[in-house]
């Protein structure tokens, strides 16, 4: 469902006519070589497209407008090969709507000590030109990214690749539609928010539907379609005996297949990339969708429970960022704690039903079961039960503070479960937050982070910081270096900065 190759990033080089046509020809040749190398680098998953060298204000502005109006273009990588006077860039940068990365590099790796002369210096002066360009981006207060390093070095390529993935997720949000079946869980604060402000800030739109609209799709599913999907369930999962074709509760499995087909059809026909539901609004459905939601998330859809459209959007974004990488991403909720005697507390993350199997231990088939939900007042729902794999991961949430949005993230170490839980029929992840539980939990609460998150093994702080930067929202990271008092002080200063930000002049 997620194809990063559908996008492209333009490689843009700045220079000027002062150096003559021969130098400009060398600039273009070397810039083309760099763009080609970046395009072929496996660290960068989005195609890189070379664009002619820019030497005039008119050409710069025309290219930026062209980028704005080219849907495939999701961002610009700008490099000043020589000295490109930055006043030429004002018009273009003022109209540019796509993400910008400033690559501070140079063509040659080493100084040719024995042969260097002024011709070489005039050609290879990125150290000079990029600082001129950097002044203008600072003066314009652009929310861009700077990557400094040689274009052939792996660390440089990894940073470019992370930004490219983030730019793809940002492009995916522009015009994205989220289907919302029912409203928020009643009386819950953090899942509420200003959907108009979110559309202005983020580009996605939230569409509300009565659950009856979904029920119509579910009821229209044919028996032959159900047969086909049930067969896939039996092939893919370890199925509880009562759900097998001759089992006492096989009808419940068939109904869940009907829900998956109907829900998938609804989302496809409406061109939705994310959705929410709530156990408090299930009129016409026999059971809360469980397996259906898990499988749709596995295929790249964003999801938020209890009407949480902000988390549904974030799950989709983190799915796009991590497309093609090992590890997966899932809707998650901090559920309960394990305080051990060594004060090394762990968090048990889970939800009623909807944890994505992309984060499951790869060597163990998820167990397809049916069990009571004890909430919602409907029939027992079918769901996948599994343990999340061990490894380093990140959890993140976006909250609406009224005047602005804030992203909060925490680095975590997912660990193996110390014991079996035979009576807990939900998928789960057990993690230790970094730097430790007391600091991480307190910092998260001070920041107002939500109980709903997205957990991912593939997405990193780099991705999320870049994404928040593109969105122009506050980003707070809780990790090994977090000091609680310094974190609280940062919250205070951020209050001032983000209130003043909109009034800053160039």
N, C-alpha and C positions, 0 to 999 in steps of 0.2 A: 504493500500500500504506500510506502514511503520511498520515493526514488530521488536521491539527491542529484542524480545526473540530469534531471529535468531543468536544473538551474545553471547559471553561469555567473562568474565573477570577472569583471573587466580589469585588466592590468593597464594602468594609466601612467605614462611617463612625462615628466615636465622638463622643459629646457627653454632655450630662447635662440634667436637668430644671431646673437652677438658673435658666436664662435664660427660661423660660416657653414656652408653646405656640407663640406667634408666631415666636419665634426658631428653635425646632425645625422649624417648617414651612419657614422659609427655608433652614435647614441641609439638610433633605431635598431641597428643590427644587434647590439648587446641587450637592449631591452626586450627584443623579440626572443632572444636566446633564454633570458631569465623567465619570461612568461611561459615559454615552451617547457622549460624544466619544471616550473611549478605545476603546470598542467599535467605533467607525467608523474609527479611525486605521489606515491601511494598514501602519504600522510594527509593529502588534501583531497577530499572526496568530491568536490564540486569542480567542474571544468573551469579552467582559467583561459580567458580570451584576451589576446593581445590587441591593443588599440594604438593607432598612430600617435607618434610623439606630439605633445601639445606645446605650442610656442606662442600663442596669442590669447588674449582674454576672450575673444569671440569664439575661438575653437574650444576653449575650456568650458565656457557656458553652454555651448551647443552640445558637447558631449554629456555634460551633467543632465541637461534636459532630456537627451536621448536615453540616458540610463533610467531616469524617472519613468519614461514612457515605454520601457522595454520590460514586459513582465518577467522574462527569463532572467534578467539581470538582477541579482540580489545584493550587489555591493561593488565597491571600487577598491582596488589596491593601488595606492598612489606612491610613486617613487620619483624623486627629483635627481635624475642622473647627473645633471650639471647644476648650474645656478639658474633657477626659474623664479624671477622676481615675483614675490607673493601677491602684490597688488593685482597681478593678472588673474589670480584665483578667487578674488572676492566675489565676483558675479556668479561664477560657477558654484562655489561652495555655499553661497546664500540660497541658491535654488535647489541644491541637491537634497533629495529625500531618501536616498538609499544609504545604507551603512557604509562608513568609510574606514579603511585601515591604511595607516601611513607606514610603509615599509622603509625603514632606515637601513639601507645596505649600500654596497657598491659592487661593481662588476668584478673587479680584480680582488683576489683574496689578500695578496701580499704586495708590498711596495717593491718594485724592481730597482733595488739600490744602485746597481751599476749603470743603469740606462735612464733613470728618471730625469725628465726635463720639463720645461714649462708646457709643452704640448700635452704631455701626460697629465700634468696637474690640471690644466684647463678642462680636459675631458673627464677626469675622474675626481670630481669634487662634490660627491654626494654629501660628504661631511659638512660642506658649506651650504649646498642647496637645500638639504633636508631641514637644516636649522631655520632657514628663511621661511620655508613652508610651515614648519612647526610654530613659528611665531604667529603666523596668520591663523592657523587652526586654534591656537590659544586665544588670540584676540577675538575671534568669532565665537569662542566658547563652545566648540563643537564636541559632541559626545562621541568621539571617534576612538580608535585604538592605535597605539604605536607599538610596532615590533621592531626591535633593533638587533641586527645580527646578519651574518653572511647568508646569502640566499641558498647556498648549498648545504648549510649546516642543519642537521636533524632537529635541534631545539627550535630553530627558526621555523622550519617546516611544520613542526608540531603546533606551534602557536598559530601559524596561518591556518592550519587545518581545523583547529578548535574554533577559530573565529569564523571560518567558512561554514562549519556546522551550525554555529549560532545564527549566522546570517540566514541560513536556510530555514531555521525555525522561526525567525522573525518574519521572513517572507511568507511562511506558511500561515502565520497569524493574520496577515493582512487580508481582510475579507473573509476570514474563516467564520463558519457558522457553527454554533453550539446549540443542540436541541436539548430542551429542558422539559422533562415530563413532570408536571406538578411544580410545586414551589419549594421553598426551603423547609427543612424540618422546623416545626413551630418553636418559637422562642429562642432559637439559636442565633447568636450574634455574628460570629466570625464568618459564617457562610453567606451572610447578607453582603450587600455592597451596591455601589452605584454603577449600573450597567451602561449608562450613557457615558459617564466619565471613563469607564474601561474601554468602550469602543473608541473614544477620542484618543486615549493614551496608547492602546494596544492594537487597534485595527480589527478586532474580532467582534462579532455580533451574537447576542444570545436571544434565541427564539423560544418562547414559551408555548407548550402544548398541553392540553388535557390528556390524561393517560388513555382516555377513550380513543383518541386518534391512533395511538399505538395498538390498542386492542383490536381495532378494525383490521390492521395489517396482520396481526397474529392470527386472528380467526380465519383469515383468507388463505393461510398456508395450506398447501395440498398434502395429502397423506404420503404421496410418493416422495415429496421433498423431505418430509420427516424421516422416512425410511432411510434415505441416503445419508442424512446427517447423523442419525443414530448409529449407523454402521461405522461412520468415522469416529464417533465417540468410543465405540467398542474396540476399534483398532488402536486408538491413541492413548487410552487411559486404562488403569486398573479399576474395573467397574465393580461396585458393591453387588453382591449376589441378588439382592432384592430389586436392583435396577436392570438386570439382564432381561432378555426377551421373555423368558418364562418366569421372571420374578414377580413378586406380589406388588411391587411398586413401579413396574416398567412404564406404566401410563404417565407417571410423573416425569420420567426421563423424556418421553415423547413430547410432553407438553413443553418442557424446557427447550427442546429442539425447535418446537414451533415458535417459541418466544425468540430464540436466536435468529431464526430465519426472518421473522417479521420485523424485529428490531434492526437487523442488518439492512433489510430492504428499505425501511423507513429512512435510515441514515444515508444510504446510497442515493435514493431518489431525491432527497432534499439536499444532497451535497454537503452533509454535515461531517465534521472531523472530530467532534467530541460531543458528549452528552451527559446528562445527569438524570437520576431518578430519586425517589424517596419512598421509604417504607410507609409513610403516612398518607400516601396517595396511590393506591393500587386498584382503584375501582375497575372491575372488569377483568383484572388479571388474577389467576388462581394462586400465583406465588411470586414473591419478589425475584426478579431476574438475578441469578447468581452465575451459573456456568456461562450463560449468554454474554454477560458483561465481561467475564474473565477472558473469553475467547476473542471478543471484539477488541479489548485492550491488547491482547497478544498480537493482533493484526494491525495495531498502530493507532487505534482510536483513543482519544483522551476520555477520561471518566472522572466524575466526582459524585460521591454519595450525598444523600440528603439535600439535593439541589445545589451543591457546591460547584458553581460554574467556574470560579476562579481556579480551583484545583483541577477541574476537567481541562481547562485551557493549558495549565502548566504541565499536566501529564502529557498532553499532546506535544507540547513544545519539547519536552525532554525525550519523548519518543523520536522526534525528528532529529534532535541533536545527536542521539546515540544510534541512529539508523546504520546498520551494517557492523556495528561494534558488538563485542561479546559483553553480556552482562544484564541487559534488559532494564526496564523501568516499570514501576507500578504505582498506582494509587495506594496510599498507606495511611494508617492512623496509629498514633501512640495509644496503646490500649492499657497496659498494666506493667508494673515494675517488678524486678527481682533484686532485692537488697541482700547481697551476701555478706558474710561475716567479715570479709576483707575490705569492705566499703568500695567494692568494684561493681557498682550497680549496673544492671542491664535493663533495656526497654524491650518489652514484647510488643511488636507491631503486628497488627492484623486489621480485619474489619469483619462485618457480619458475614460477607460472602465474597467481596469483590477485590481479590488480590490477583495480579496478573501472573500467569504461569511463566512469563519470560524470565522471572527471577528465581525460578525453582531450581533445586539441585538437579543438574543435568543427567545424573546417572540413575535417578529414581523416577519411575512413572508417577505422575500425579494420581491420586486416588479419587475417583468419582463417587460421591456418596450423597445420601439424602438424610437430613436430620432436622429436628425442630429448630426454628429461629427464635422463638420465645419473644418475638416483637413483630408488630405489623398486622397480626390477626388473620393471616392467610395460611394456605397449605404449606407443608414443609418444603423448602426449596432445595434444588439440586445444586451442588457446588463441587469444585475441585479442592482437595486438601493436600497440602505439601509443605515442606520446609524450604525456606529461602536458602540459597547457597551461602557459604561463608566467604568473606572477603571485604575489602575496603569499599565503602559506598558513601552516598551523600543523600540527605533528605532536605527538601526545600518546600517552602510555601510562599504564597503571595497574599498579603492582607491589605484591606482597604482601611486607611487611617482617617478617612474623611476628606482631608485636603490633598492626599497623595496616596500612592501605593508603595508598599515596602516588600522586598523579597528577603526572606530569612533562610539561611542554609546552615546545616551542621554536618561536618564530617563524622562518619560513624564506622565502626568495625562490626560487621555482621558475623556472628559466631554460631557454631554448631549448638544445637539444643542439648543441654546436659542430661535430659531425660525424655522419654516418650510422653505424649499427652493423648492418651487414647480416648478421652472424653471431650476433647476440644475439636469439633468438626469444621475448622476453618483453616485456610492457609495462613502462615505466620512467618515472621522474621524476628530473630533475637539479636539485638545489637548493643554495643557499648558506645555511647557518644563520646566524642573527643572534645576537650582534653580529658574530661571525666564527667561523671553524672552531675555532681553538685554544681559545677560551673556551667555546663552545657544546658541543663534544665533551667537554671535560674536566668541565664542570658536569654534563652528562648522566650521565657515568660516575660522578662523585662521588655523584650522587643515586640511582644504581642503576636508571636508566631502562632499559626493555627495548629489545631490537633490533626487536621487533614494535611497530608504532605504527598509529595512524589518521592519515592526512593529509587535510586539508580546506581548501578555499579559502573556504568560507562561514562556518565556525565560527571564533570569535575567542577571545581570552583572556577576554573578558567572559563568554561562554557557559561556558567550562570552569571559570573561577573560581566562578561561581554554582553550577555542578553539583557541584563538590567541596564547596562550602559546604553544599548541601542534603544531601549524603551524609555530611558531618561528617568528611571525610578531608583530609589534607595536600595542598596544591597548591603546586607550584614552577614558576615561569615563567622561561624563559631567553629574553631578548630584548635589544634594543639597550642597555638600561641595566644589563645584568648585569655585575657585577664579580666575578671568580672568588673572591677571598678573602672578600668580603662574602657571596657565595653559600655558601661553605663554613661561614662563621660562622652563617648562617641555618640550615643543616642541623644544626649543633650545638645551637642554641637550640630548634629544633623537636623534637629528641629529648626535651628536658626537658619542653616544653609538652605534647606528646601523651602522655607517660607520666603527667603530672599531671592531664590533662584529665578523665578519668573520675571523679576524686575531688573535683572542684570542687563546692562547696556553694553554694546560693543565699543 
